[in-house]
Amino acid sequence: MLIAVIVALAAGTFGFRVAGVLLRDRLDLPEWSGRLLLVGAAALLAALGATAALTEAGQFAGWARPAGVLVGVLLAWRRVSFVLVVLAAAGTTALLRLLGVP
């Protein structure tokens, strides 16, 4: 049963991707819907990031993780190297947890 579900989801995903390539030139979307899709994708990504940064097991993750994420966001905004962004964010979170901040 599980294999059938996996195969069905894989086929559906492949079908959507192929349909996008095949229908790209045949389907004309209004300009407003293109803008709406871009905004929707950004909002979905922001919501996913906020959920991952602020919650753990359905509850608030504490203040150390959001502080680390904030440091990472600020450094990424300043266009610092990705490796340094990750290390600074993880280091900030680890240091705060070491100091007892939940």
Backbone bond lengths (Angstrom), bond angles and torsions (degrees), N, CA, C in turn:
res aa  C-N    CA-C-N  psi(-1)  N-CA   C-N-CA  omega(-1)  CA-C   N-CA-C  phi
1 M - - - 1.448 - - 1.531 111.09 -
2 L 1.333 116.30 -44.84 1.459 120.16 -178.55 1.521 110.99 -64.41
3 I 1.322 116.93 -39.02 1.464 120.49 179.18 1.528 110.11 -63.67
4 A 1.320 117.35 -38.74 1.464 120.59 179.66 1.531 110.60 -64.30
5 V 1.314 117.52 -39.26 1.465 121.15 178.35 1.529 110.17 -65.68
6 I 1.317 116.60 -43.91 1.468 121.02 179.14 1.521 110.79 -61.95
7 V 1.327 116.55 -43.89 1.465 120.60 179.25 1.525 110.59 -64.63
8 A 1.333 116.95 -41.53 1.469 120.12 179.55 1.528 111.12 -64.19
9 L 1.327 117.98 -42.77 1.461 120.64 178.20 1.525 111.41 -66.32
10 A 1.316 116.73 -39.03 1.467 119.99 177.70 1.523 110.83 -64.66
11 A 1.327 116.92 -42.43 1.466 120.21 178.85 1.528 111.01 -65.29
12 G 1.324 117.08 -40.59 1.459 120.13 177.77 1.521 112.06 -63.83
13 T 1.330 116.73 -42.54 1.460 120.73 177.86 1.519 110.90 -62.78
14 F 1.320 115.97 -45.37 1.462 120.08 178.58 1.527 110.42 -62.61
15 G 1.335 116.62 -40.30 1.460 120.52 178.92 1.519 112.69 -62.05
16 F 1.335 116.66 -42.64 1.468 119.97 177.49 1.518 111.35 -62.95
17 R 1.318 116.76 -41.62 1.471 119.59 -179.55 1.525 111.52 -66.71
18 V 1.319 116.85 -42.52 1.462 120.11 179.22 1.527 110.00 -66.93
19 A 1.324 117.69 -40.15 1.467 120.89 179.12 1.520 110.75 -61.64
20 G 1.329 117.08 -38.26 1.465 119.64 177.81 1.507 112.47 -61.96
21 V 1.319 116.58 -40.87 1.469 120.42 179.34 1.529 110.74 -70.76
22 L 1.316 117.05 -43.27 1.461 120.64 -176.34 1.529 113.40 -73.04
23 L 1.322 117.13 -32.36 1.466 120.31 -175.85 1.528 113.30 -98.30
24 R 1.301 117.70 4.38 1.462 120.91 -176.01 1.525 112.40 -55.76
25 D 1.313 117.20 -44.96 1.465 120.58 -177.76 1.524 113.49 -87.23
26 R 1.308 117.96 -14.97 1.461 120.87 -176.98 1.520 113.42 -92.27
27 L 1.289 117.56 -20.40 1.459 121.65 -173.89 1.526 109.26 -109.55
28 D 1.325 116.87 118.96 1.455 122.05 177.66 1.518 109.24 -106.83
29 L 1.319 116.10 115.81 1.454 120.79 177.77 1.521 109.40 -93.26
30 P 1.313 116.78 146.01 1.466 118.78 174.81 1.524 111.09 -62.52
31 E 1.310 115.98 157.32 1.459 120.51 -176.76 1.529 111.63 -61.63
32 W 1.324 117.25 -38.07 1.462 120.51 -178.11 1.525 111.40 -65.32
33 S 1.330 117.45 -33.40 1.462 118.92 -179.27 1.530 110.94 -72.31
34 G 1.323 117.12 -32.72 1.469 119.59 175.41 1.517 111.80 -63.78
35 R 1.337 115.99 -42.40 1.467 119.92 177.06 1.528 110.49 -65.07
36 L 1.333 116.03 -39.91 1.453 120.35 -179.87 1.531 110.93 -64.23
37 L 1.308 117.48 -39.04 1.463 120.65 177.72 1.527 111.63 -64.04
38 L 1.335 116.83 -40.15 1.462 119.61 178.62 1.532 111.26 -65.43
39 V 1.325 116.31 -44.31 1.460 120.12 179.52 1.526 110.44 -66.68
40 G 1.319 116.49 -39.56 1.457 120.31 178.74 1.517 112.52 -63.29
41 A 1.321 116.67 -40.61 1.457 119.78 178.32 1.527 111.10 -65.36
42 A 1.318 117.08 -40.48 1.463 120.63 178.30 1.527 110.94 -65.79
43 A 1.323 116.82 -41.43 1.467 120.34 179.36 1.522 111.25 -65.63
44 L 1.314 117.17 -40.36 1.455 120.80 178.21 1.525 111.24 -64.23
45 L 1.323 117.37 -42.44 1.457 121.33 177.95 1.526 110.99 -64.81
46 A 1.326 117.98 -41.38 1.463 121.37 178.05 1.532 111.41 -64.34
47 A 1.325 116.94 -40.80 1.463 120.41 178.80 1.521 111.44 -65.44
48 L 1.316 116.53 -40.39 1.460 120.23 177.47 1.517 111.17 -64.20
49 G 1.334 116.33 -43.05 1.463 120.15 178.03 1.520 112.20 -64.05
50 A 1.314 117.24 -42.03 1.465 120.75 179.61 1.519 111.09 -65.29
51 T 1.319 116.92 -41.21 1.464 120.32 178.86 1.523 110.92 -63.71
52 A 1.315 117.06 -43.48 1.465 120.47 179.74 1.526 111.71 -68.11
53 A 1.328 116.91 -33.55 1.465 120.34 -176.91 1.525 112.73 -79.86
54 L 1.314 117.63 -29.83 1.459 120.07 -171.09 1.515 115.47 -106.14
55 T 1.322 119.27 -16.27 1.463 120.05 -175.02 1.521 111.77 -124.37
56 E 1.319 113.24 153.41 1.464 121.32 173.54 1.522 106.85 -146.37
57 A 1.291 117.00 121.24 1.469 122.95 -178.11 1.528 111.54 57.21
58 G 1.330 116.53 36.58 1.451 120.70 176.06 1.515 115.34 81.52
59 Q 1.321 117.75 3.11 1.456 121.12 179.76 1.523 109.60 -127.19
60 F 1.330 115.84 166.93 1.461 121.34 179.64 1.525 109.50 -59.96
61 A 1.318 116.83 133.23 1.465 121.89 -174.36 1.523 113.25 -80.94
62 G 1.298 118.79 -5.24 1.461 121.23 -176.44 1.523 109.37 100.20
63 W 1.325 116.38 179.19 1.455 120.76 -174.20 1.514 113.67 -90.10
64 A 1.329 118.81 -18.43 1.459 120.93 -176.54 1.532 111.58 -67.90
65 R 1.309 117.28 -44.15 1.467 119.77 -178.31 1.534 112.62 -65.68
66 P 1.337 119.34 -48.96 1.473 117.69 176.86 1.524 113.14 -60.99
67 A 1.326 117.68 -32.78 1.465 119.64 177.17 1.520 110.55 -65.83
68 G 1.331 117.56 -41.96 1.460 121.03 176.47 1.517 111.98 -63.32
69 V 1.323 116.36 -40.44 1.457 120.33 178.04 1.528 110.18 -64.69
70 L 1.323 117.06 -40.83 1.462 121.03 178.33 1.527 111.32 -61.61
71 V 1.328 116.87 -42.92 1.466 120.33 176.51 1.526 110.04 -61.28
72 G 1.327 116.85 -43.51 1.460 120.31 178.34 1.513 112.99 -62.43
73 V 1.328 116.74 -42.50 1.464 120.90 179.41 1.524 110.78 -64.21
74 L 1.325 116.78 -44.17 1.462 119.71 179.74 1.527 111.90 -62.97
75 L 1.327 116.69 -42.30 1.459 119.42 179.14 1.532 111.62 -68.53
76 A 1.322 116.59 -37.83 1.466 119.30 177.66 1.523 110.32 -66.49
77 W 1.328 116.97 -37.14 1.461 121.30 177.50 1.528 110.65 -64.28
78 R 1.316 116.57 -32.78 1.462 121.29 177.72 1.536 111.83 -83.25
79 R 1.324 116.49 4.45 1.470 124.53 176.81 1.533 113.06 62.42
80 V 1.326 114.84 41.78 1.458 120.95 174.84 1.530 107.32 -78.98
81 S 1.308 116.85 156.47 1.464 122.46 179.27 1.531 110.73 -54.27
82 F 1.334 116.16 141.54 1.464 121.64 -176.99 1.520 111.66 -58.14
83 V 1.320 117.18 -40.80 1.469 120.83 -179.66 1.527 109.79 -61.65
84 L 1.318 117.11 -43.12 1.464 120.21 179.01 1.523 112.05 -67.76
85 V 1.320 117.09 -35.07 1.467 120.75 177.12 1.524 109.82 -61.85
86 V 1.317 116.51 -47.80 1.469 120.40 -178.76 1.521 110.67 -65.22
87 L 1.327 117.21 -44.56 1.464 120.27 -179.81 1.525 111.72 -64.33
88 A 1.317 117.60 -41.15 1.470 120.31 179.82 1.527 111.19 -67.33
89 A 1.314 117.47 -41.05 1.464 120.66 179.30 1.528 110.74 -65.32
90 A 1.333 116.20 -46.23 1.465 119.70 179.03 1.523 110.87 -66.49
91 G 1.318 116.74 -40.04 1.465 120.21 178.60 1.518 112.49 -64.21
92 T 1.330 116.73 -40.97 1.469 120.34 177.90 1.519 110.64 -62.43
93 T 1.323 116.10 -46.01 1.462 119.89 179.33 1.521 110.84 -62.85
94 A 1.332 117.37 -44.60 1.466 120.99 -179.11 1.525 111.20 -64.77
95 L 1.316 117.29 -41.86 1.464 120.67 -179.90 1.519 111.72 -64.47
96 L 1.331 115.79 -43.44 1.475 118.67 177.63 1.509 111.95 -64.00
97 R 1.316 117.80 -38.84 1.457 119.87 177.99 1.516 111.30 -69.18
98 L 1.333 116.90 -34.77 1.455 121.03 176.22 1.536 110.67 -63.92
99 L 1.343 115.85 -35.48 1.462 120.09 178.00 1.519 113.79 -78.92
100 G 1.330 116.74 -2.32 1.466 120.40 176.12 1.510 115.35 98.25
101 V 1.327 117.52 4.52 1.454 119.47 177.13 1.532 107.88 -76.38
102 P 1.319 117.12 126.67 1.489 117.45 -177.55 1.511 113.19 -68.89
